[in-house]
Amino acid sequence: MQTNHHAVRYQELLLRDGTDPKDVERQALFFIFSGMEDLYNKVNGLYDFEDNSIRPEALEGGVDLTSGTRALVELAFNLYNGFPSRTIRDLMAPLSEDNRRLAVDAITLRFGMLDE
């Protein structure tokens, strides 16, 4: 469930990237990045808007991430292009209830399971 603030940030990232409306992989990525203020503020370290690509080096210390934000970035990268990540159990374990909901909503978006 998106808050109004999340929705505004999400739309801003989609527009900034020029994401195609059918590109559910990139939509899921930006859904996660826009759903947590800390990740939204670090988006330039996580995603290259000029090359339209993720920055895997962010997971190797390129960006300061907590265990929870790292798990969300791993999930976002995995939903985007199958980037290798830990198991879903390991990714969900460090997340707060709100961030677990964010993760599930991103998975739902990525696999087209939204309620119409």
CYANA upper distance limits for C-alpha pairs under 8 A (distance plus 0.5 A):
  1 MET  CA    101 ARG  CA      8.07
  1 MET  CA    102 LEU  CA      8.00
  1 MET  CA    105 ASP  CA      7.51
  2 GLN  CA      6 HIS  CA      6.26
  2 GLN  CA      7 ALA  CA      6.56
  2 GLN  CA     35 GLY  CA      8.10
  3 THR  CA      7 ALA  CA      6.69
  4 ASN  CA      8 VAL  CA      6.75
  5 HIS  CA      9 ARG  CA      6.83
  6 HIS  CA     10 TYR  CA      6.46
  6 HIS  CA     34 SER  CA      6.26
  6 HIS  CA     35 GLY  CA      5.72
  6 HIS  CA     36 MET  CA      8.29
  7 ALA  CA     11 GLN  CA      6.65
  7 ALA  CA     34 SER  CA      8.30
  8 VAL  CA     12 GLU  CA      6.70
  9 ARG  CA     13 LEU  CA      6.79
  9 ARG  CA     34 SER  CA      5.85
  9 ARG  CA     35 GLY  CA      8.38
  9 ARG  CA     40 TYR  CA      8.24
 10 TYR  CA     14 LEU  CA      6.80
 10 TYR  CA     30 PHE  CA      6.68
 10 TYR  CA     31 PHE  CA      6.36
 10 TYR  CA     33 PHE  CA      8.39
 10 TYR  CA     34 SER  CA      5.59
 10 TYR  CA     35 GLY  CA      8.06
 11 GLN  CA     15 LEU  CA      6.59
 12 GLU  CA     16 ARG  CA      6.49
 13 LEU  CA     17 ASP  CA      6.57
 13 LEU  CA     30 PHE  CA      6.96
 13 LEU  CA     34 SER  CA      8.08
 14 LEU  CA     18 GLY  CA      6.34
 14 LEU  CA     19 THR  CA      5.70
 14 LEU  CA     27 GLN  CA      7.72
 14 LEU  CA     30 PHE  CA      7.57
 15 LEU  CA     19 THR  CA      7.11
 16 ARG  CA     49 PHE  CA      7.97
 17 ASP  CA     49 PHE  CA      6.36
 17 ASP  CA     52 ASN  CA      7.32
 19 THR  CA     23 ASP  CA      7.10
 19 THR  CA     26 ARG  CA      7.51
 19 THR  CA     27 GLN  CA      7.94
 23 ASP  CA     27 GLN  CA      6.79
 24 VAL  CA     28 ALA  CA      6.52
 24 VAL  CA    109 LEU  CA      7.38
 24 VAL  CA    110 ARG  CA      5.65
 24 VAL  CA    111 PHE  CA      8.18
 24 VAL  CA    112 GLY  CA      8.41
 25 GLU  CA     29 LEU  CA      6.98
 25 GLU  CA     79 LEU  CA      6.44
 25 GLU  CA     80 TYR  CA      4.91
 25 GLU  CA     81 ASN  CA      7.53
 25 GLU  CA    110 ARG  CA      6.23
 26 ARG  CA     30 PHE  CA      6.72
 26 ARG  CA     80 TYR  CA      6.09
 27 GLN  CA     31 PHE  CA      6.39
 27 GLN  CA    109 LEU  CA      8.15
 27 GLN  CA    110 ARG  CA      7.78
 28 ALA  CA     32 ILE  CA      6.90
 28 ALA  CA     76 ALA  CA      7.19
 28 ALA  CA     79 LEU  CA      7.13
 28 ALA  CA     80 TYR  CA      7.41
 28 ALA  CA    106 ALA  CA      5.50
 28 ALA  CA    107 ILE  CA      7.54
 28 ALA  CA    109 LEU  CA      6.59
 28 ALA  CA    110 ARG  CA      5.87
 29 LEU  CA     33 PHE  CA      6.89
 29 LEU  CA     76 ALA  CA      5.11
 29 LEU  CA     77 PHE  CA      7.13
 29 LEU  CA     79 LEU  CA      7.24
 29 LEU  CA     80 TYR  CA      6.35
 29 LEU  CA    106 ALA  CA      8.11
 30 PHE  CA     34 SER  CA      6.33
 30 PHE  CA     76 ALA  CA      8.36
 31 PHE  CA     35 GLY  CA      6.51
 31 PHE  CA    106 ALA  CA      6.71
 32 ILE  CA     36 MET  CA      7.46
 32 ILE  CA     72 LEU  CA      7.44
 32 ILE  CA     73 VAL  CA      8.24
 32 ILE  CA     76 ALA  CA      6.81
 32 ILE  CA    102 LEU  CA      7.09
 32 ILE  CA    103 ALA  CA      7.45
 32 ILE  CA    106 ALA  CA      6.94
 33 PHE  CA     37 GLU  CA      8.40
 33 PHE  CA     39 LEU  CA      5.65
 33 PHE  CA     40 TYR  CA      5.62
 33 PHE  CA     43 VAL  CA      7.24
 33 PHE  CA     73 VAL  CA      8.22
 33 PHE  CA     76 ALA  CA      8.29
 34 SER  CA     39 LEU  CA      7.42
 34 SER  CA     40 TYR  CA      5.55
 35 GLY  CA     39 LEU  CA      8.34
 35 GLY  CA     40 TYR  CA      7.90
 35 GLY  CA    102 LEU  CA      7.23
 36 MET  CA     40 TYR  CA      6.68
 36 MET  CA     99 ASN  CA      8.40
 37 GLU  CA     41 ASN  CA      6.58
 38 ASP  CA     42 LYS  CA      6.94
 38 ASP  CA     69 THR  CA      8.47
 39 LEU  CA     43 VAL  CA      6.44
 39 LEU  CA     69 THR  CA      7.56
 42 LYS  CA     46 LEU  CA      7.08
 42 LYS  CA     63 VAL  CA      7.94
 43 VAL  CA     47 TYR  CA      6.35
 44 ASN  CA     48 ASP  CA      6.83
 44 ASN  CA     49 PHE  CA      8.09
 45 GLY  CA     55 ARG  CA      7.36
 45 GLY  CA     58 ALA  CA      6.92
 45 GLY  CA     62 GLY  CA      7.69
 45 GLY  CA     63 VAL  CA      6.69
 46 LEU  CA     54 ILE  CA      6.51
 46 LEU  CA     55 ARG  CA      5.56
 46 LEU  CA     56 PRO  CA      7.88
 46 LEU  CA     58 ALA  CA      6.35
 46 LEU  CA     63 VAL  CA      8.02
 47 TYR  CA     52 ASN  CA      7.71
 47 TYR  CA     53 SER  CA      6.31
 47 TYR  CA     54 ILE  CA      4.87
 47 TYR  CA     55 ARG  CA      5.77
 48 ASP  CA     52 ASN  CA      5.98
 48 ASP  CA     53 SER  CA      5.77
 48 ASP  CA     54 ILE  CA      6.54
 48 ASP  CA     55 ARG  CA      7.06
 49 PHE  CA     53 SER  CA      7.41
 54 ILE  CA     77 PHE  CA      7.58
 56 PRO  CA     60 GLU  CA      7.93
 57 GLU  CA     61 GLY  CA      7.39
 57 GLU  CA     62 GLY  CA      6.05
 58 ALA  CA     62 GLY  CA      4.64
 58 ALA  CA     63 VAL  CA      5.36
 59 LEU  CA     63 VAL  CA      7.49
 59 LEU  CA     70 ARG  CA      7.54
 59 LEU  CA     73 VAL  CA      8.47
 59 LEU  CA     74 GLU  CA      8.35
 61 GLY  CA     65 LEU  CA      8.50
 65 LEU  CA     69 THR  CA      6.02
 65 LEU  CA     70 ARG  CA      5.87
 66 THR  CA     70 ARG  CA      6.37
 67 SER  CA     71 ALA  CA      6.70
 67 SER  CA     94 PRO  CA      6.88
 68 GLY  CA     72 LEU  CA      6.90
 68 GLY  CA     94 PRO  CA      5.69
 68 GLY  CA     95 LEU  CA      5.69
 68 GLY  CA     96 SER  CA      8.35
 69 THR  CA     73 VAL  CA      6.66
 70 ARG  CA     74 GLU  CA      6.61
 71 ALA  CA     75 LEU  CA      6.69
 71 ALA  CA     91 LEU  CA      5.45
 71 ALA  CA     92 MET  CA      7.74
 71 ALA  CA     94 PRO  CA      7.95
 71 ALA  CA     95 LEU  CA      8.21
 72 LEU  CA     76 ALA  CA      6.53
 72 LEU  CA     91 LEU  CA      7.74
 72 LEU  CA    103 ALA  CA      7.53
 73 VAL  CA     77 PHE  CA      6.54
 74 GLU  CA     78 ASN  CA      6.56
 74 GLU  CA     83 PHE  CA      8.22
 74 GLU  CA     84 PRO  CA      8.38
 74 GLU  CA     85 SER  CA      6.24
 74 GLU  CA     86 ARG  CA      8.27
 74 GLU  CA     91 LEU  CA      8.23
 75 LEU  CA     79 LEU  CA      6.57
 75 LEU  CA     85 SER  CA      7.49
 75 LEU  CA     91 LEU  CA      7.65
 75 LEU  CA    103 ALA  CA      8.08
 76 ALA  CA     80 TYR  CA      6.58
 77 PHE  CA     81 ASN  CA      6.85
 77 PHE  CA     82 GLY  CA      7.45
 77 PHE  CA     83 PHE  CA      6.04
 78 ASN  CA     82 GLY  CA      4.74
 78 ASN  CA     83 PHE  CA      4.84
 78 ASN  CA     84 PRO  CA      6.76
 78 ASN  CA     85 SER  CA      6.96
 79 LEU  CA     83 PHE  CA      8.13
 79 LEU  CA    107 ILE  CA      7.83
 79 LEU  CA    110 ARG  CA      7.33
 86 ARG  CA     90 ASP  CA      6.50
 86 ARG  CA     91 LEU  CA      6.76
 87 THR  CA     91 LEU  CA      6.70
 88 ILE  CA     92 MET  CA      6.52
 89 ARG  CA     93 ALA  CA      6.56
 90 ASP  CA     94 PRO  CA      8.13
 91 LEU  CA     95 LEU  CA      8.13
 92 MET  CA    100 ARG  CA      6.82
 92 MET  CA    103 ALA  CA      8.47
 95 LEU  CA     99 ASN  CA      6.03
 95 LEU  CA    100 ARG  CA      6.19
 96 SER  CA    100 ARG  CA      6.57
 97 GLU  CA    101 ARG  CA      6.82
 98 ASP  CA    102 LEU  CA      6.81
 99 ASN  CA    103 ALA  CA      6.63
100 ARG  CA    104 VAL  CA      6.69
101 ARG  CA    105 ASP  CA      6.49
102 LEU  CA    106 ALA  CA      6.66
103 ALA  CA    107 ILE  CA      6.78
104 VAL  CA    108 THR  CA      6.60
105 ASP  CA    109 LEU  CA      6.62
106 ALA  CA    110 ARG  CA      6.55
107 ILE  CA    111 PHE  CA      6.70
108 THR  CA    112 GLY  CA      6.58
108 THR  CA    113 MET  CA      5.51
108 THR  CA    114 LEU  CA      6.63
109 LEU  CA    113 MET  CA      6.80
109 LEU  CA    114 LEU  CA      6.68
